[in-house]
Amino acid sequence: MGEPVNVGVVGCGAISAQYFRTIERLPQVRLVAVADLDPDRAGEAVRPYPGTDVLGVAELMADPRIDVVLNLTVPAAHAEIALQAIAAGKDVYCEKPLAANVADAARVLRAAGEAGVRVGCAPDTVLGTGTQTARMAIDHGLIGRPVAATATMLTPGHERWHPNPDFYYAPGGGPLLDMGPYYVTCLVTLLGPVTRVVGASGRTRAKRTIGSGPRQGEEVPVKVDTHVTGVLVHESGALSTLVMSFDGVATRSPNIEVHGEKGSLVVPDPNHFDGAVLASVLGEEGWRELPVSAGYVEAGRGVGLADLASAGSGAEPRAGGSLAFHVLDVMESLLDAARSGTAVTLASTCERPLPVPLRPLAGELDR
Ligand SMILES: NC(=O)c1ccc[n+]([C@@H]2O[C@H](COP(=O)([O-])OP(=O)(O)OC[C@H]3O[C@@H](n4cnc5c(N)ncnc54)[C@H](O)[C@@H]3O)[C@@H](O)[C@H]2O)c1
């Protein structure tokens, strides 16, 4: 393994601590500097990591030590920060979604292509043992030809716990763009790209009330649909049925089930790296838990950044820009289909990312 890649982080909010903890465990990457619109927040976030510089955003972009910018800003700022990093000749790894809309995401990928830098994007949870074990079972034919999947995410909304939940209810937010990246990325990882979508969506309330932090009790306007349903037609012919909602209370539906001609799989929460994969196969009684057979063991948010760091030049990272672009296109097309009441044929496609062999988080990657 060569020298670690130097990382500069832009955006030091709620999710940043998870990345800092993972980066500390990853030999491929080294945290060098952070920046945030609020410098005090950035300073506070890296207090446990002495030696990390707190810079202005422009200063961080211009810092010649930094090889890759980790973009942990809110979705509305993803494209702007990514474009700044690309213009500075740096690779960029972005929290999901890649951008607030497909047009902005296309600008990011075009600029990266022209500059010869790489783009990676969350979610990297699908590189963990949960999704990867399910993928290996499917690829090895355990359930026969996959014909269908269901994906269900239903919560009363993040404003109960997030102190600044505004972006969840603004364009670029909503249950599909917020949580859909996990589910759609997992479905594309398991079943391949999507060619067509149909959908329907609604919203129950015009305002949400913040449930914690200094703004507790403050109301946030709802500008997006908060219950989104749809069907994804995969290129393989498999059909995935999706329910993504901030309008319900609880569900006992599995996060994801995949049905094949010879069996069915329960796939664990794609917002987590691990979890039990259950299989029920024709001719066998009931469900059995599959042994963990693929993926990063005990992974954390940021493993996709290490994957990008260890991808050779020209190689697409597993949590890569073209996958994230396709996932965003699927979601935006689904929202368009819901609005218009017609099926939408997708303009984009992608390769299924390379599978991840079973390995410890800090292990070197086969490509
Ligand atoms: N909170 C979670 O549990 C969670 C989980 C997974 C992914 N994410 C994703 O991570 C991203 C960040 O979420 P969060 O919850 O940490 O949000 P947050 O609002 O807590 O933090 C975002 C930070 O980015 C900073 N920022 C915004 N625009 C900026 C700009 N132009 N330049 C510099 N800094 C800027 C803000 O000041 C803030 O500190 C989002 O894309 C979200 O979808 C969040």
Ligand as a Chemical Component Dictionary entry (heavy atoms), coordinates in Angstrom:
data_LIG
# 
_chem_comp.id                   LIG 
_chem_comp.type                 NON-POLYMER 
_chem_comp.pdbx_formal_charge   0 
_chem_comp.three_letter_code    LIG 
# 
loop_
_chem_comp_atom.comp_id 
_chem_comp_atom.atom_id 
_chem_comp_atom.alt_atom_id 
_chem_comp_atom.type_symbol 
_chem_comp_atom.charge 
_chem_comp_atom.model_Cartn_x 
_chem_comp_atom.model_Cartn_y 
_chem_comp_atom.model_Cartn_z 
_chem_comp_atom.pdbx_ordinal 
LIG N1  N1  N 0  -27.325 13.342 9.339 1  
LIG C1  C1  C 0  -27.317 12.093 8.915 2  
LIG O1  O1  O 0  -27.648 11.151 9.645 3  
LIG C2  C2  C 0  -26.872 11.756 7.511 4  
LIG C3  C3  C 0  -26.688 10.412 7.209 5  
LIG C4  C4  C 0  -26.192 10.059 5.964 6  
LIG C5  C5  C 0  -25.944 11.043 5.036 7  
LIG N2  N2  N 1  -26.159 12.353 5.329 8  
LIG C6  C6  C 0  -25.884 13.328 4.278 9  
LIG O2  O2  O 0  -24.761 14.095 4.685 10 
LIG C7  C7  C 0  -24.882 15.420 4.191 11 
LIG C8  C8  C 0  -24.777 16.372 5.358 12 
LIG O3  O3  O 0  -25.792 16.063 6.278 13 
LIG P1  P1  P 0  -25.719 16.556 7.788 14 
LIG O4  O4  O 0  -26.836 15.876 8.495 15 
LIG O5  O5  O -1 -24.333 16.412 8.297 16 
LIG O6  O6  O 0  -26.109 18.097 7.564 17 
LIG P2  P2  P 0  -25.815 19.320 8.557 18 
LIG O7  O7  O 0  -26.754 20.408 8.173 19 
LIG O8  O8  O 0  -25.786 18.849 9.966 20 
LIG O9  O9  O 0  -24.322 19.741 8.159 21 
LIG C9  C9  C 0  -23.976 20.296 6.914 22 
LIG C10 C10 C 0  -22.808 21.249 7.140 23 
LIG O10 O10 O 0  -22.377 21.739 5.872 24 
LIG C11 C11 C 0  -22.090 23.124 6.011 25 
LIG N3  N3  N 0  -22.256 23.751 4.699 26 
LIG C12 C12 C 0  -23.386 23.882 3.976 27 
LIG N4  N4  N 0  -23.125 24.507 2.813 28 
LIG C13 C13 C 0  -21.801 24.776 2.808 29 
LIG C14 C14 C 0  -20.936 25.404 1.880 30 
LIG N5  N5  N 0  -21.393 25.894 0.717 31 
LIG N6  N6  N 0  -19.638 25.510 2.203 32 
LIG C15 C15 C 0  -19.163 25.033 3.387 33 
LIG N7  N7  N 0  -19.945 24.412 4.296 34 
LIG C16 C16 C 0  -21.249 24.296 4.014 35 
LIG C17 C17 C 0  -23.095 23.626 7.029 36 
LIG O11 O11 O 0  -22.650 24.829 7.643 37 
LIG C18 C18 C 0  -23.163 22.445 8.012 38 
LIG O12 O12 O 0  -22.226 22.552 9.050 39 
LIG C19 C19 C 0  -26.220 15.489 3.448 40 
LIG O13 O13 O 0  -25.985 15.298 2.082 41 
LIG C20 C20 C 0  -27.002 14.311 4.002 42 
LIG O14 O14 O 0  -27.895 13.776 3.038 43 
LIG C21 C21 C 0  -26.590 12.730 6.560 44 
# 
loop_
_chem_comp_bond.comp_id 
_chem_comp_bond.atom_id_1 
_chem_comp_bond.atom_id_2 
_chem_comp_bond.value_order 
_chem_comp_bond.pdbx_ordinal 
LIG N1  C1  SING 1  
LIG C1  O1  DOUB 2  
LIG C1  C2  SING 3  
LIG C2  C3  SING 4  
LIG C2  C21 DOUB 5  
LIG C3  C4  DOUB 6  
LIG C4  C5  SING 7  
LIG C5  N2  DOUB 8  
LIG N2  C6  SING 9  
LIG N2  C21 SING 10 
LIG C6  O2  SING 11 
LIG C6  C20 SING 12 
LIG O2  C7  SING 13 
LIG C7  C8  SING 14 
LIG C7  C19 SING 15 
LIG C8  O3  SING 16 
LIG O3  P1  SING 17 
LIG P1  O4  DOUB 18 
LIG P1  O5  SING 19 
LIG P1  O6  SING 20 
LIG O6  P2  SING 21 
LIG P2  O7  DOUB 22 
LIG P2  O8  SING 23 
LIG P2  O9  SING 24 
LIG O9  C9  SING 25 
LIG C9  C10 SING 26 
LIG C10 O10 SING 27 
LIG C10 C18 SING 28 
LIG O10 C11 SING 29 
LIG C11 N3  SING 30 
LIG C11 C17 SING 31 
LIG N3  C12 SING 32 
LIG N3  C16 SING 33 
LIG C12 N4  DOUB 34 
LIG N4  C13 SING 35 
LIG C13 C14 SING 36 
LIG C13 C16 DOUB 37 
LIG C14 N5  SING 38 
LIG C14 N6  DOUB 39 
LIG N6  C15 SING 40 
LIG C15 N7  DOUB 41 
LIG N7  C16 SING 42 
LIG C17 O11 SING 43 
LIG C17 C18 SING 44 
LIG C18 O12 SING 45 
LIG C19 O13 SING 46 
LIG C19 C20 SING 47 
LIG C20 O14 SING 48 
# 
